[in-house]
Amino acid sequence: MKSINEKVEDRGYKTYRALLTQSSTSAPVATVIENSIGTLVWAYSSTGVYTATLVGAFTNATTVLISNDDIDGIAGAVKTSADVVTVTTGTAATTAANGILDGATIEIKVEL
């Protein structure tokens, strides 16, 4: 059986997959499904804006996807620096809002 590091090398990228839940002004809580990137620190930044930070984790080409078919609103995610991925949420009218993440799936892939 291969170690997780060998599998990552075979794939050519590291990945982080988790389910995110957030309410009020709390940081998102991540239920991690897969993680070969490292420990991300989730924080609340402002209404509808949350960050995942890990110094130097996102220096290579990075793809960030977020989805949740069961939310009453919108959610997006983007790499904002070599250290940070930012998640934003809002209402269908695009007004920033908290409490939109309720089991949203986030996937971050970083090329080796």
N, C-alpha and C positions, 0 to 999 in steps of 0.2 A: 504494500500500500504506500502511495506517495504521501509525503508531508504536505501541509497546506502551502508552504513556500514553493515546493516543486510544482504544485498545481497552478499557482499564481504565475510562475515563470513560463509554464506551458501555455497559459492563456495570453500572456503578454500585457496584462493589466492587473491592478489591484482593484478590489471592489468593496463597497460598503452598502448593505441593504438593510433597511430597518422600517418599522412601522412607527409613525410619529403621532403623538397625541399632545394637544396643548389646550389650556384654558386660562381665562382671565389674563393676568400679566406674568404667568409662570413660563419658565423655559420649556421647550418641548421635551417630552419624555420619549426616549427611543427604545423600542423593543428590537434589539439587533438580531437579524436573521443570519447575516454573513458579514464578516469584517476582516479584511486582510490589509486595510489601510493603517489602522491604529485607532487609539481611543479619541473620538471626537468629543469636544466639550460644547454642549448645546446651551444657548443663552437667548433670553428675550432682549431685543434691542429697542423696539418701539411698537406701537399698535400695528399688528400684522407683519412684523419683521423680526426674524429669528436668525441666529448665526450658528454655524458649526465650525469650530476652530481646532486646528492641529497644525502647529508650526511646520512649514515646509512640506506639507502633505500634498499640495496641489500644484507643484511646480511644473509637471509635465502636462501634456494635453489631458484635459479633464472633461468628462461628460456628466451632467447632473440631470436626473429625471425625477419628477414627483408626480404622483397620480393618486386620485381617490375618487372613485365613481359615486360615492355615497355622500358627498358634501354639498351643502347649499352655499356654494361660493366658488372661488377660484384659488389656486395655489400655484406658485412658480418657484423655481430654484435655479441658481446660477453661481458659478465660481466667481468670486469678487476679488480674490487675491491668491497668492501662493499659500496663504494660511487659512483662508475663510471661504466657506460656501454660505450664501444667503438665501433664505426661504422667505417668500412673501405670500400673504394671504389676504383675501378681501371678499366682499360680497359680489354678487353677480353684477351689481352696478359699479364695480371696481373701486368701491370705498374700502380702504384698509380696515381690517377687522381681526380680532382675536377669536379663538375658539373654533376656527374653521378646520384645523387639523384634528381628525378623529379617526385614527388608524390609517392615515395617509401613508402610502409607500414612497420611500425615497431610495434612489439608487445612484451612487456616485462611482464612476469608473475613472481610474487614473492609469494612463499608459506607463509601462516600465521604461 
